[in-house]
């Protein structure tokens, strides 16, 4: 099983189990859709069956995909929870208050402003040194610093765990 990040607030767990009509799938292009019918195209294109999602897939009792807690997923992979960070800075403010909104807006804007700044000076120095040692190109080695979007996972006693 794999945990895959679709976007900042949406993660899915996929597996290689048989895809049937009505199942939700993740395509190779990381798009999500419900299978209308199963044919050879469905089977040969590397689609993965979605078993769990941090966002509901389906409606009410028709929902075949189990819902995961976004908080638990982010905690598992070590992503910063903005509300938890805010409580560490100002424990007196309640979620939903104006100060929280300002903090969240500023935090998200800072992330947006810095998304192109992918590497620290230490990262670049380490990559150059490794390139000299191994003969691999720095460009190839920089790919190893890209943020993870997939994790091998398993369920143990009903809880999602990293393998």
C-alpha positions in Angstrom: 0.0 0.0 0.0 1.1 3.6 -0.7 0.1 6.9 0.8 0.1 9.5 -1.9 -0.1 13.2 -1.6 -2.6 14.7 -4.1 -2.3 18.3 -2.7 -1.7 19.9 0.7 -5.1 18.8 2.1 -5.7 15.6 0.2 -4.0 12.2 0.6 -5.1 8.8 -0.6 -4.0 5.3 0.2 -3.9 3.0 -2.9 -3.2 -0.6 -3.4 -2.9 -3.1 -6.3 -6.2 -5.0 -5.6 -8.6 -5.7 -8.4 -10.5 -2.7 -9.7 -14.2 -3.2 -10.1 -17.0 -1.1 -11.5 -17.8 1.7 -9.0 -14.3 1.7 -7.4 -12.4 5.0 -7.0 -9.0 5.0 -8.7 -5.9 7.1 -8.9 -4.5 7.3 -12.5 -0.9 7.6 -13.5 -1.5 11.4 -13.9 -2.7 11.6 -10.2 -6.3 12.2 -11.2 -9.1 10.6 -9.2 -12.2 9.2 -10.7 -14.8 6.5 -10.3 -14.7 3.6 -12.7 -17.8 3.3 -14.8 -16.8 0.0 -16.4 -13.7 -2.3 -16.3 -12.0 -3.1 -19.6 -8.5 -3.8 -20.9 -7.6 -0.1 -20.7 -8.4 0.0 -17.0 -6.2 -2.9 -16.3 -3.1 -2.0 -18.4 -2.8 1.7 -17.5 -1.3 1.5 -14.0 -4.4 2.7 -12.2 -4.4 2.0 -8.4 -7.5 1.4 -6.4 -8.1 4.0 -3.7 -9.0 2.4 -0.3 -8.7 5.4 2.0 -8.8 9.2 1.5 -8.6 12.3 3.7 -11.5 13.7 1.6 -14.8 11.9 1.1 -15.2 10.1 -2.2 -18.8 9.2 -2.9 -22.0 10.2 -1.2 -23.4 9.0 2.1 -23.8 5.2 2.3 -22.5 4.9 -1.3 -19.0 5.9 -0.1 -16.7 2.9 -0.8 -13.5 4.7 0.3 -12.8 4.9 4.0 -12.0 8.4 5.4 -8.6 9.1 7.0 -7.9 11.9 9.4 -5.9 14.6 7.7 -4.3 15.5 11.1 -3.2 11.9 11.6 -1.7 11.6 8.1 0.2 14.9 8.4 1.5 13.8 11.9 2.5 10.5 10.5 4.7 12.0 7.7 6.0 14.9 9.8 4.2 17.8 8.1 3.6 20.9 10.1 0.1 21.4 11.3 -0.6 25.1 11.2 -3.2 25.1 14.0 -0.8 23.2 16.3 2.0 25.7 15.5 -0.3 28.6 16.2 -1.4 27.1 19.5 2.4 26.8 20.4 2.8 30.5 19.7 -0.4 31.8 21.2 -2.3 29.2 23.2 -5.0 31.7 24.3 -6.6 32.2 20.9 -9.3 29.8 19.8 -9.5 28.3 16.3 -11.6 30.4 14.0 -10.7 33.7 15.7 -9.4 36.6 13.7 -5.9 36.2 15.0 -5.9 32.6 13.8 -7.1 33.6 10.4 -4.3 36.2 10.2 -1.7 33.7 11.3 -2.9 31.0 8.9 -3.0 33.6 6.0 0.5 34.8 6.7 1.9 31.3 7.2 0.3 30.1 3.9 1.6 33.2 2.1 5.1 32.5 3.4 5.0 29.0 2.1 3.8 30.2 -1.3 6.5 32.9 -1.4 9.2 30.4 -0.6 8.0 27.4 -2.7 10.7 28.2 -5.4 13.4 28.3 -2.8 13.9 24.5 -2.7 17.4 24.1 -1.4 19.4 25.4 1.5 23.0 26.5 1.1 24.0 23.3 3.0 22.0 21.2 0.5 23.9 22.7 -2.4 27.3 22.2 -0.7 26.4 18.6 0.1 25.2 17.9 -3.5 28.4 19.4 -5.0 30.6 17.3 -2.7 28.6 14.1 -3.5 28.8 14.9 -7.2 32.6 15.1 -7.0 32.7 11.8 -5.0 30.4 9.8 -7.2 30.7 11.4 -10.6 26.9 11.8 -10.8 25.7 15.1 -12.1 24.5 17.7 -9.6 21.2 17.9 -11.5 20.6 14.2 -10.9 21.5 14.5 -7.2 19.2 17.5 -6.7 16.3 15.3 -7.6 16.8 13.4 -4.4 16.0 16.6 -2.5 12.5 17.0 -3.9 9.8 16.7 -1.3 8.3 13.3 -0.9 4.8 12.7 -2.3 4.6 8.9 -1.7 5.2 6.7 1.3 5.0 2.9 1.8 2.3 2.3 4.5 0.4 -0.4 6.2 -2.4 -0.6 8.7 -1.6 -2.1 12.1 -4.4 -2.5 14.6 -6.5 -0.1 12.4 -3.9 2.7 12.5 -1.9 3.9 9.5 1.9 3.3 9.9 4.9 3.9 7.8 6.7 0.8 6.7 
